[in-house]
Amino acid sequence: MFRETKTENGRVRGIPCGWPSITVYYGIPYAAPPVGDLRWHEPMPAADWEGVRDCARGSAKCWQLGVGKGSFFENEFYPVEEEMSEDCLYLNIWTPAQSADEKLPVLFWVHGGAFMTGYGHSAHFDGEHFARQGVILVTINYRINVFGWMVDKELSAESAHGVSGNYGLLDQIAALKWVRRNIANFGGDPDHITIAGQSAGAACIQALCSTPLTKGDFVGAIFQSGGGLDALPDMNYPKLADVEARMNLKESLGVNNIAEARALSGEELLNRWKATMPGPAIQRTPVVDGYVLTKSTYDTFMANEEAHVPYLIGYTAKEGIPVTPTMEAMKSLAKELYGDSVEEYLALCPQTEEEFPAYRDGLFTESLQAGVECWAEVQDERGEKPVYIYELARNLPGDDKGPFHAADLWYVFKTFMRSWRPWTPRDYEVAWQMNTCWANFAKNGNPNGDRMPEWKPYTRENPETLVFGDDTTEMKQVPDTPRVTFRKAYLLR
């Protein structure tokens, strides 16, 4: 069995999966621990080690607040407490290769979590079913929240590039480069990597498609519930100078300078950051810094400067994330998004408190639908590589949440045995279809294959989405609400 191989830093030993010919390597370091003077520093190379590194379990996850004790998402995805540490820059590899010369396609996965939570080896992520289809899966940890997105003039001044923030993106780029350099030793093809992610992970994947730092490093991209043309408000990243102007270390962290901030323990820093929630005291997303992101992802796409690769993009029918929890918040966000056109948009919105909950619960889905359809229409108009759009409309068994935000993860990774839900034969059918389509896309840049429903690219002439529904999986045109129609016209103005 192919259980041991080499990396640029030393040898590693993995363990067998449930399917014995598949080996998983947990917790391989791809960069040095970002601690001490390396806190808020671009990732540095990992140290070499002697002997064989035991890769039988995942690393610690980045310090984080979690998704809330007893919350829906904790019960759904994070039922067990995991170790936390700043020493978190590790990745995991599932490979079916029996030798190092097989040149298998690679799927490189970036977890979501609103840029604030998550980790690469959580229960719903597992590469065994991809490996059974001949695809190597790589999942990563990266810096998040205050550790991943901190901006300050002092940090910019000490940077070789004159920037700060975007440490989480720099970690992802470092991990992708590490995979390029090392995956051949695991039976993978470094020239056939598809990058993928969900929610904030999908937004990060879109950033990787927008940065000049990853040019030529991948052959396809997947955005799940977090990518497309200005798909989410959180993707309207601010400019570095604007964030630097509002940063105040004394008010935000109770310190006078970066040296004092670096002297805090990770746990203490997390607790001080928590006290700033939910305001803008500390940056919580990527920034347009002129180095990692030379311009906004919207402007990058409209300038036709994004990665020219095939895309698989989609969303769930009931994303349900409350982007605007109140009517006043709705009006404020609408003004920020639409400026002089705001009244035209607000005329399409609920006018009473009784109507508002349905709008609140559907806005995330509407925004994603508009963003992915715009992305596909522009790519089609340019004659670019195809864009395949999906919608998960399957109502999951066990409760009335419907196809909620992140529900597609259970199906894509086929990790039903790690869930409490009473899955049905239709769920297993959808999981087989989604996992196979994603594997086919990683292999060929095309999700189609034997025994699969035909998945056509989304075009202006044939604006159809593959809908994974309660009873069938079929191509259909998902109707636009008046607000989706408005937003698409505004984005493409």
N, C-alpha and C positions, 0 to 999 in steps of 0.2 A: 504494500500500500504506500501511496505517496503522502507520507505524514510529516516529512521533514524537508526543509529547503533552506536556501540562503537568501538574505537580503543584503543591502549595501552596508548594514551595520553589524551583521552577525547572523547566525543560524537560528531558525525558529522551528518549533515542533507544534503541530496542531493535533486536533482530536477528531474522531469519526463522528459524523452526524447519525441521525436515525437510519438514513440510507447509508450503509457502511462504506460504500466506495467514495463518498463525499467527505472532504476534510474541511473543517473550519479552524481558522487561526484567529483567536481573539486577542485584542490588546497589543497590537504591534505598534511601537512608537514611530510616528512619521516626522516628529519634530522634538526639540528639546522641551522640557517642562517650562512653561511660561511663568516662572516665579521669580521673586526678587527683582533684580534689575530688568528681567525679561517680561515682567508684567507690563502690558501695554507696549509691547515691542513686536515687530514683525517676527514670525516664527523662525527659529534658528535650527540648524541641522541636529538631528538626534545623535546621541553619543554611541560609540561602538560598544559592544559587549563581548565577553569571552564565553566559550561554551555554547550551549543550545538554550535559547529562551523558551520557557514553557508558556504556550499560548492557549491555555485551557479555559480561561475565563476573561470576561470583559474588564476593561479598566474602570477607574472612577469616572463619573460624569462631571462636567463643569459645575461649579457651585451655582445653585439656582433655587428659586422660591417654590418651584413646582406649580401644579395647576389647581391647588386648593384642596384641603383636607375634606374628604367625603364628596367631592364634586363629581359630576357626571364623567368628566374626562379622566379623573384619577381612577374611578371604578372601572372605566372602560379599558384604559391602556396602561396605567401605572399602579397596579395593586400592591407592589412591594417597594419598600424603601431601598435605594441604592446608595453606595458610597459616593461622596462628593469630594472633589479636590480641584485645585488649579492645575495640578499635574494630570491633564486630561487629553492631551493631543495624541490619540491612539486611533487605530482603525482595525476593522475586522474583515476577514476574507473567507468566503465560502467557495471552494473550488472542486469540481468533479474530475479534474485532470489527474491522470495516473503517471504523467511524466511532465517535464518542464518544456517540452517542445510541441505542445498541442495547439498553441495560438488560438485560444478560445476568446470569444467576445466578452467584454467586461461591462457590467452595469455599476456605475459609481453613484451611491445614494447619499443625499444630504437630508437629514431629519428636519422637521419643522418644530414649531413651538413658539410662534409670535416673536422670534428673535430672542426669547428670554428663557425658554425651557427646552427639554428634550435631550436625547442621547442616541447613539447609533446602535446600541445593542438592547434596546427596550423590547418587551415581550412580542410585540407585533411585527418586529423586523427579524426576518430569518431568511437566509439565502438557499436553504435546501431545495426548495421547489424550482428556483431558477437554475440551480446547479444540475438538477435532474433533467433540465431542458438544454444543457450544454452552455450555460451562461454563468460566468463568475460574478458573484455579487461582492461589492465592497461597501461597507458602511463606515461612517467616521463620527468622531466627536470633534467639536470645535468650540472656541470660546463664544459665549453668549452673554446677554445682559450687560452689566457694568464691565465685565471682563472682556467682552468682545467688541463693544461699540463706543467705548470711552473716547471723548474728544477734549483736548485742552491745548492752548497755545504753547505751553511748556513742552508737551509731548511732541507737537509739530516741530518745535525748534530743535529737538534732539534727534529727529528722524532724518535719515539720509535723503529722504524724498520730500522733506518739509511738510509732512502730513501727519494726521492722527485719525483714530477711528478705523473702522473696517478691518479690525484684527480678526474677526470671525471669517470674513471673506478671504483674508490672507491665509488663514489656516486652511480653508477649503482648497485654495490654490496650491498651497504647499502639499496637501494630501494628494491632490490630483497629479502634481508633478512627481511625487514619490511613487504613485501607482505606475505612472509612465516609465519610471526608471527600474521598477522592481517586479512588475506583474508577470513578466515573462518567466520568472523563477517559479511562479505558481501555475504555469500552464496557460497564461493569458497573452493576448495580443495587445501590446502597448499602442498600436495604431488603430485599435478598434474599441474605443471606450465610448459608451453612451452615458451622459450625466443626467441625473434625475433627482427629484425632490418633491415634497408636499408642503403646502401652506407656506410658512416662512422659508422652508427648504426649497420650495419651487421658486420663490422670489429670489433666493440666493442663486439658484441655477440660472435664472434669467440674468442676474448680475454677472455670472460667469460667462454667459453668452454675450455680454456687453463689454467686458473688460478686454483691453488689448493684451493683458498678461497671460491669457489662456489660448491665444490664437493657435489653431492647429492641434490642440490637445484632445479633442473629442470629435466624434462623427455624428452624433445625434443628441437630442435633448428632450426631456419629459418634464412638463409642468403639471402638477396635480394640485388643484385648488389654491393657486397662488401665483400664476403667471399669465402673461398676455399683455396687451397694450394698456398700460396704466390700470391693471386689473383691480388693484386694491389701494385704498388711501395710504396704507403704510408703505407703499412702493413709491410714493412721491418723496423721494429722499431729499433732504435739505442740502444746501451747499456747506462745505466745511467752514468757510469764513463766517457764515451766519451762526453756526453752532458755537464756534469759538467765541463769538461776541457775547453770547448769553451764558457761557459757562462761568461759574463762580465756585471754586473748590471749597471755600469757607462755608458758603451757604448750603452747598449740595452734599458735602462729605465731612464737614467740620475739620478740615485740614488747611494748612497754609500753602502747601506746594505738593508737587508730585512725589518728592522723596518721602514726605509724611504719609501720603496715600499709599505708597508702596510698602511702607512699614506696617500697615494694618494687616491683620490676618485676613484670609479669604472670607471666613465666616463673618468677621466684623465688617468688612467692606460690603458684603452682601446685605447685611442688616442695615447699614447706613443708606445704601442704595434703595432698599425697600421703603425707607421713610420718605423718599422723594416721590413715590408712586402716588397717583398716576400722572403727575405733571411733567413738564419738559426739562426739569433741572439737569438731567443727565441723558445724553443721547441713547436711544434704544433701538436704532436701526442703522443700516449703512448710511454713508454720506457720499455726496459727489465731491471727491477730493482732488480731482485732476490727475490722479495716479492710478488707483484701482479703477475708479469710475471717472472717466474724463468728462462725461456729461450724464444727464439723467437717462434711465433706461428707455423712457419714452422718446427722448431726442435721439438716442443712439439708434433706435429702431426706425424712426422716421427718416434718419439720414442714411438708412440702409447699411449700417455699420455693425449690426449684430452678427453672430455666427451664422454662416450660410449652410445650414444643415437641416435634415428633416426634423420635424417637431411632432410630438404627441402631447396634446394638451387637453385638459378637461376639468370637470367640477362635479359636485353632487347636487341633486335637485333641491335639497333643503340644507344648505350650508349652515344657516342658523346663527352665525356669529353676529352679535349685536353691535355693529359698527356705530350706530347712532342710538343710544339707549333711550333718548327722550326726543320729543318734537323740537325742542329748542336746539339740541345737538344736531338734529337733522338739518335745520335751517342754517346753522353755523357752518357745518361741513359743506352743504350745498353752495353757500356763498364762496367758500374757499375753493371749491372745485370748478364752479361755473362762472364766477365773476358777474359780468354784465348780463349773462344769460340765465341767471339764477331764478328769476321770476317765471320764466318759461318752464324750467324744471319743476319748481315748487307747485305750479298749477297741475302737475301730473301726480303729485304726492297727496297723502291723506290730509284732510282738512280738519278732522276731529280726533280726539284722543281714542275714541272707540275704534277708529280705522287704523290707528298707528301700529299696534302689535303685528299685524300681518305684514305691513311694510317693513318694519324693523327686522323681522325674521327672514324676509326674502331679499333684503338689499344686497347682502353678501353674494348670493347666487346671481342676482341681476348684474352686479358689477363684474363678476367673473365671466358670465355669459357674453356680455358686451366686449370685454377685453380679449377673450380668446377668439371670438368671431372676427373682430377687427384685425387681429394678428393674422388670421388665416386669409382674410380677404385681401389684405395688402400683399402678403406673400404670393398669393395667386396672381394678383395684378402685375407683380414684378416678374413673374415667371420663375420664382424661387423653388427650392425643394418643397415637397408636399407637407401639409399640416393636417394631421389626423385629430379630430375632436371627439371626445366622449362625454357622456353624462351618465352618472350612476343614479338611476331612478328607482332602484330596488329598495323596498322598505325592509329594513333588517328585522328579523324575528326577535321577540322578547320584550319589546316596549313600543311606544308610539313616537319615537324620535325620528323615524323615517331615515332617509339617506343623509345623515348629518355630516358635518365637516370632519374629515378624516375617516369616514366609514369605508372608503375605498381601500384603505390600507389592509384591512382584513382579507379582502378579495385579491388584491395584487400580490400579496406575499403568501396567501393560502395558509394563514396561521390560525385557523379556526379552533384547533385544539387548545389554544392559549386563551380562549375567550369563554365567557360564561353563557353566551347566547345559544339557544336551541336551534342550531342551523338546520336547514331543510335541504332536500335534493336540489331545489332551484338555486339555493345559495352556493352549493358545491359546483353546480353548472356554471354560474357566473364567475366563481373563483377560478375555475379551470380556464374559462375564456379569457379573463383579464390577465392572469399570470402568463398564459400562452401568447397573447397579443403583445404584452410587454417584452417577453423573451424574444419573440420574432422581431420586434422593432430593434432590440439590442443587437440581434444577429444581422439584420438586413436593412435597417432603416425603413421597414415596412411591416406593419403589424399583422398582415394577412398570412394565412397558412391553411393547411389541410384541415377540414372539418370545422372551420371557423366561419362565422357570418362575414360576408364581404364588407370590408371597411374601406370606404372610399375617402379620398382627401376632401376636405371642405373647400369649396370654391364658390365664387360669386354665382356661377351658373348653376351649381348643384350645392346649395348651402345646407348640407345634411350632416348630422351628428350621429355617431353610433350610440344608441341609448340602451343601457343595460337595465331592463325593466323588471317588473314583478313576474311577468310570465314569458316575455320574449326578449331577445336581443336583436335589434334591427336598426337600420338606417332610417332616420326621419328628420324632418325639419322641426327644430324646437321653436315654438312660437315666441316672438319677441313681445314683451310687455311694452306699453308706450314709453316707459322710462328707459328700457333697453334700447329701443329705437332712437330715443333722444340722445342717450349717451354715445351710441355708436356714431351718430352724425357729428356729435361734438368732438369726439376723439379724432375723427378723420377730417375735421374742418380744414 
